[in-house]
Amino acid sequence: MMQNSHSMTALALTPDDSEIVTADVTGRVFRWNRLLGVALAEPLTAHQRTIWTMLLTQDGAEIITASSDSTVCRWDRESGRRIGQPLAARADWIRALALTSDGKEIITATQDGTVRRWDRVGGAPLGNPLTGHHGAVRALALTSDESEILSAGEDGTIRRWERASGTPLSDPVTGHAGAVLALTVTQDDSAIVTGGVDSTIRQWNRTTGAQIRQPLTGHTAGVRALDLTRDTGEIVSVGSDSTVRRWDRTTGAPIGGPLRGHEGSVWALALTADDTEAVTTGWDGTVRRWDLASGEPIPPGRAQTRIDVTPVLEIHGTTPF
């Protein structure tokens, strides 16, 4: 188990799964050796306010962070040096990020309900803002051919947009009772999978918007993040009930029991490339590894490493669910 003194909000794995990158409520970024559980560098102070979302470029060379300070920043992963100038996305919290596979375009979603496209290197906006959500947009995804942006938000809707033009591709999809907090799309683009504050996971036909089977129920509080295995047909989810859960995507049946260990909400999730391991982090500041076959936590190769440096910076505003 890796531990930070403050709550962790975002997590990513390098392409070779050797390194875990996390971000916290104070605006810092951490790098960890995944197998040993040791810190690889001093924390990087990337923002002065909470980092709500973070991702890595496809080659793992660059960390992209977005914060409630309204900026997106790019960082050289190994040196910690900032690349270029911050991208001033909007005078509002940035809640979700997506990146095209060629690395040329960053997509942002903000608390004011807009989705925007940006040139990653130059920082220039691309096209007009995508508007339609009422309230914060909490999750983004791209279809496999990257022609379509999918978004979900606190208004309880899931929306599809043609990426190039920003045109809505269908009526908003509704069904969750309250905010949609997590969203992903299957590898064949046939289905959208979402998690909501209503504690359910739902699957939708991407083209028609029809719900596929009954909602997956078991979480006792909001579903904050989810991912799909590549080969085994599983949904892996984490939630505000402190648990990690696995589901058969075809039948909706739970696989094994809840994985417990976190104290407080689990905010972020990543799966290793071979789908054998889930890595999670959350409000308790710990980073945990789980063997998906056994459901057991995976201990680090040496004693726990704890980082405790600067005093906590207060999260500005009311923390959303």
C-alpha positions as CSV (number, residue, x, y, z in Angstrom):
1,M,0.0,0.0,0.0
2,M,1.2,3.5,-0.9
3,Q,0.0,6.4,1.1
4,N,-0.1,10.2,0.9
5,S,-1.1,12.4,3.8
6,H,-3.9,13.9,1.8
7,S,-6.8,12.6,-0.3
8,M,-6.0,11.3,-3.8
9,T,-8.3,12.3,-6.6
10,A,-6.8,10.8,-9.8
11,L,-4.7,7.9,-10.9
12,A,-3.0,6.6,-14.1
13,L,-0.6,3.8,-15.1
14,T,2.3,4.2,-17.4
15,P,2.0,2.1,-20.7
16,D,4.3,-0.6,-19.3
17,D,2.5,-0.7,-15.9
18,S,5.7,-0.1,-14.1
19,E,4.6,3.2,-12.6
20,I,1.6,4.6,-10.9
21,V,1.0,8.3,-11.1
22,T,-1.5,9.9,-8.7
23,A,-2.8,13.4,-7.9
24,D,-4.2,14.9,-4.8
25,V,-6.5,17.6,-3.3
26,T,-3.5,19.9,-2.7
27,G,-2.6,20.0,-6.4
28,R,0.4,17.7,-6.1
29,V,1.4,14.8,-8.4
30,F,3.2,11.7,-7.2
31,R,5.0,8.9,-9.0
32,W,5.3,5.4,-7.5
33,N,7.0,2.2,-8.4
34,R,4.0,-0.1,-8.9
35,L,5.6,-3.3,-7.7
36,L,7.7,-2.0,-4.8
37,G,5.3,0.7,-3.6
38,V,8.1,3.3,-3.2
39,A,8.0,6.9,-4.3
40,L,10.1,7.6,-7.4
41,A,10.5,11.4,-7.0
42,E,9.5,14.2,-4.7
43,P,5.9,15.3,-5.1
44,L,5.4,17.7,-8.0
45,T,3.4,20.8,-7.1
46,A,1.4,21.1,-10.3
47,H,-1.5,23.3,-9.1
48,Q,-2.4,25.4,-6.1
49,R,-5.8,23.9,-5.9
50,T,-7.4,20.4,-6.3
51,I,-6.5,18.3,-9.3
52,W,-9.8,16.7,-10.3
53,T,-8.5,14.8,-13.3
54,M,-5.2,13.6,-14.8
55,L,-4.0,11.5,-17.7
56,L,-0.8,10.4,-19.4
57,T,0.0,10.7,-23.1
58,Q,0.0,7.4,-25.0
59,D,3.8,7.1,-24.7
60,G,3.7,7.9,-21.0
61,A,6.2,10.7,-21.4
62,E,3.8,13.5,-20.4
63,I,1.4,14.0,-17.5
64,I,-1.6,16.2,-18.2
65,T,-3.3,17.7,-15.1
66,A,-6.5,19.7,-14.7
67,S,-7.6,21.5,-11.7
68,S,-10.2,23.7,-9.9
69,D,-7.8,26.6,-10.7
70,S,-9.3,26.4,-14.3
71,T,-6.1,25.4,-16.0
72,V,-4.7,22.4,-17.8
73,C,-1.0,21.9,-17.4
74,R,1.5,19.6,-19.2
75,W,4.5,18.0,-17.4
76,D,7.5,16.0,-18.4
77,R,6.8,12.8,-16.4
78,E,10.4,12.0,-15.5
79,S,11.9,15.5,-14.9
80,G,8.7,17.2,-13.5
81,R,9.3,20.2,-15.7
82,R,6.3,22.0,-17.0
83,I,5.8,21.9,-20.8
84,G,4.6,25.1,-22.4
85,Q,2.1,27.5,-20.8
86,P,-1.0,26.4,-18.8
87,L,-4.1,26.1,-20.9
88,A,-6.8,28.4,-19.4
89,A,-9.7,26.2,-20.2
90,R,-12.4,28.2,-18.4
91,A,-13.0,30.2,-15.3
92,D,-14.4,27.1,-13.6
93,W,-13.4,23.7,-12.2
94,I,-12.2,21.2,-14.8
95,R,-13.8,17.9,-13.9
96,A,-12.8,15.5,-16.8
97,L,-10.2,15.1,-19.5
98,A,-9.8,13.1,-22.7
99,L,-6.9,12.9,-25.2
100,T,-6.9,11.7,-28.8
101,S,-4.6,8.8,-29.5
102,D,-2.3,10.9,-31.7
103,G,-1.9,13.3,-28.7
104,K,-2.8,16.3,-30.7
105,E,-6.1,17.2,-29.0
106,I,-7.2,17.6,-25.4
107,I,-10.9,17.6,-24.5
108,T,-12.0,19.2,-21.3
109,A,-15.2,19.1,-19.3
110,T,-16.0,21.8,-16.8
111,Q,-18.2,22.6,-13.9
112,D,-20.3,25.0,-16.0
113,G,-21.5,22.2,-18.3
114,T,-19.3,22.8,-21.3
115,V,-17.1,20.4,-23.3
116,R,-14.2,22.0,-25.2
117,R,-11.5,20.9,-27.6
118,W,-7.9,22.2,-27.5
119,D,-4.7,21.9,-29.5
120,R,-2.5,20.1,-27.0
121,V,0.8,21.8,-28.1
122,G,-0.4,25.3,-29.0
123,G,-3.2,25.6,-26.5
124,A,-5.6,27.1,-29.0
125,P,-9.3,26.2,-28.8
126,L,-10.6,24.0,-31.6
127,G,-14.2,24.7,-32.8
128,N,-17.0,25.9,-30.6
129,P,-17.8,24.8,-27.0
130,L,-20.2,21.8,-26.9
131,T,-23.1,23.0,-24.8
132,G,-26.2,21.3,-23.6
133,H,-25.5,19.9,-20.2
134,H,-27.1,21.6,-17.3
135,G,-24.5,21.5,-14.5
136,A,-21.1,20.0,-14.3
137,V,-19.9,17.5,-16.8
138,R,-18.3,14.7,-14.8
139,A,-17.0,12.2,-17.3
140,L,-15.7,12.0,-20.9
141,A,-14.9,9.2,-23.4
142,L,-14.0,8.9,-27.1
143,T,-15.2,6.1,-29.4
144,S,-12.5,3.9,-30.8
145,D,-12.3,5.8,-34.1
146,E,-12.4,9.1,-32.1
147,S,-15.1,10.5,-34.3
148,E,-17.4,10.8,-31.3
149,I,-17.2,12.4,-27.9
150,L,-19.3,11.0,-25.1
151,S,-20.1,13.0,-22.0
152,A,-22.1,12.6,-18.8
153,G,-22.9,14.9,-16.0
154,E,-24.7,16.1,-12.9
155,D,-27.9,16.7,-15.0
156,G,-28.2,12.9,-15.2
157,T,-27.7,12.8,-19.0
158,I,-25.4,11.0,-21.3
159,R,-24.7,12.8,-24.5
160,R,-23.0,12.0,-27.9
161,W,-21.3,14.6,-30.0
162,E,-19.6,14.5,-33.4
163,R,-16.1,15.5,-32.5
164,A,-15.2,17.5,-35.6
165,S,-18.3,19.7,-35.7
166,G,-19.6,19.5,-32.1
167,T,-23.0,18.5,-33.4
168,P,-25.2,16.4,-31.0
169,L,-25.7,13.0,-32.5
170,S,-28.8,12.0,-30.6
171,D,-31.2,13.1,-27.9
172,P,-29.7,12.9,-24.4
173,V,-29.9,9.5,-22.8
174,T,-31.5,9.4,-19.3
175,G,-32.2,6.8,-16.8
176,H,-29.9,7.4,-13.8
177,A,-31.6,8.9,-10.7
178,G,-29.3,11.9,-10.4
179,A,-25.8,12.7,-11.5
180,V,-23.8,10.4,-13.8
181,L,-20.2,10.3,-12.3
182,A,-18.5,7.7,-14.5
183,L,-18.6,6.7,-18.2
184,T,-16.7,4.4,-20.6
185,V,-17.4,2.7,-23.9
186,T,-16.9,-0.9,-25.0
187,Q,-14.0,-1.7,-27.3
188,D,-16.4,-2.3,-30.2
189,D,-18.3,1.0,-29.5
190,S,-21.6,-0.9,-29.3
191,A,-22.4,0.0,-25.6
192,I,-21.8,2.9,-23.2
193,V,-21.3,1.9,-19.5
194,T,-22.1,4.5,-16.8
195,G,-22.1,4.8,-13.1
196,G,-24.2,7.2,-11.1
197,V,-24.7,8.8,-7.7
198,D,-27.8,6.5,-7.5
199,S,-25.3,3.6,-6.8
200,T,-26.1,1.8,-10.1
201,I,-24.1,0.8,-13.1
202,R,-26.1,0.9,-16.4
203,Q,-25.3,-0.2,-20.0
204,W,-26.8,1.6,-23.0
205,N,-26.9,0.8,-26.7
206,R,-24.7,3.6,-28.0
207,T,-26.7,4.2,-31.2
208,T,-30.2,3.9,-29.9
209,G,-29.8,5.0,-26.3
210,A,-31.8,2.0,-25.1
211,Q,-30.8,0.5,-21.8
212,I,-29.3,-3.0,-22.0
213,R,-30.7,-5.3,-19.3
214,Q,-31.3,-4.2,-15.8
215,P,-29.1,-1.9,-13.8
216,L,-26.2,-3.5,-11.9
217,T,-26.9,-3.0,-8.2
218,G,-24.7,-3.7,-5.2
219,H,-22.9,-0.5,-4.5
220,T,-24.5,1.3,-1.5
221,A,-23.3,4.8,-2.5
222,G,-22.4,6.6,-5.7
223,V,-20.2,4.8,-8.4
224,R,-17.3,7.1,-8.9
225,A,-15.2,5.3,-11.5
226,L,-15.3,2.2,-13.7
227,D,-13.3,0.4,-16.3
228,L,-13.7,-2.6,-18.6
229,T,-11.4,-5.5,-18.9
230,R,-10.2,-6.1,-22.4
231,D,-10.7,-9.9,-22.8
232,T,-12.6,-11.2,-19.8
233,G,-15.9,-9.3,-20.3
234,E,-15.8,-7.7,-16.8
235,I,-16.8,-4.3,-15.5
236,V,-14.7,-3.1,-12.5
237,S,-16.1,-0.3,-10.4
238,V,-15.3,1.7,-7.3
239,G,-17.6,3.9,-5.2
240,S,-18.3,6.1,-2.3
241,D,-19.1,3.0,-0.3
242,S,-15.3,2.3,0.0
243,T,-15.5,-0.8,-2.2
244,V,-14.1,-2.2,-5.4
245,R,-16.5,-4.5,-7.3
246,R,-16.5,-6.8,-10.3
247,W,-19.3,-7.6,-12.7
248,D,-20.0,-9.9,-15.6
249,R,-20.8,-7.4,-18.4
250,T,-23.0,-9.9,-20.3
251,T,-25.2,-11.1,-17.4
252,G,-24.8,-8.3,-14.9
253,A,-24.0,-10.7,-12.2
254,P,-21.4,-9.7,-9.5
255,I,-18.1,-11.6,-9.6
256,G,-17.0,-12.5,-6.1
257,G,-17.6,-10.2,-3.2
258,P,-16.7,-6.5,-2.7
259,L,-13.0,-5.8,-2.3
260,R,-12.6,-3.8,1.0
261,G,-9.7,-1.9,2.4
262,H,-10.2,1.7,1.6
263,E,-11.6,4.0,4.2
264,G,-14.0,6.5,2.6
265,S,-14.8,7.1,-1.0
266,V,-12.7,5.4,-3.7
267,W,-12.2,8.0,-6.3
268,A,-10.1,6.5,-9.1
269,L,-9.3,3.2,-10.8
270,A,-6.9,1.8,-13.4
271,L,-6.4,-1.8,-14.7
272,T,-3.1,-3.2,-15.7
273,A,-2.8,-4.1,-19.4
274,D,-3.1,-7.8,-18.7
275,D,-6.3,-7.2,-16.7
276,T,-4.9,-9.2,-13.7
277,E,-4.7,-6.2,-11.4
278,A,-6.8,-3.2,-10.3
279,V,-5.1,-0.1,-8.8
280,T,-7.3,2.2,-6.8
281,T,-7.0,5.4,-4.8
282,G,-9.3,7.7,-2.9
283,W,-10.2,9.9,0.0
284,D,-8.1,8.0,2.5
285,G,-4.9,8.9,0.6
286,T,-3.9,5.3,0.0
287,V,-3.0,3.6,-3.3
288,R,-4.0,-0.1,-3.3
289,R,-3.4,-2.9,-5.7
290,W,-5.9,-5.8,-6.0
291,D,-5.5,-9.2,-7.6
292,L,-8.6,-9.5,-9.7
293,A,-8.6,-13.3,-9.8
294,S,-8.5,-13.8,-6.0
295,G,-9.9,-10.4,-4.8
296,E,-7.0,-10.1,-2.4
297,P,-4.9,-7.0,-1.9
298,I,-1.4,-7.2,-3.3
299,P,1.3,-6.1,-0.8
300,P,4.3,-4.0,-2.0
301,G,7.7,-5.6,-2.4
302,R,8.9,-3.6,0.7
303,A,7.5,-1.6,3.6
304,Q,4.9,1.0,3.0
305,T,6.1,4.4,1.9
306,R,4.4,7.5,3.3
307,I,4.8,11.0,1.9
308,D,3.9,13.8,4.3
309,V,5.3,17.2,3.3
310,T,3.3,20.4,2.9
311,P,0.3,21.4,4.9
312,V,-3.0,20.6,3.3
313,L,-4.6,23.3,1.1
314,E,-8.3,23.6,1.5
315,I,-10.5,22.4,-1.3
316,H,-12.2,25.5,-2.6
317,G,-16.0,25.3,-2.7
318,T,-18.2,22.5,-1.6
319,T,-16.8,19.1,-2.4
320,P,-19.3,17.4,-4.8
321,F,-20.4,13.9,-4.1
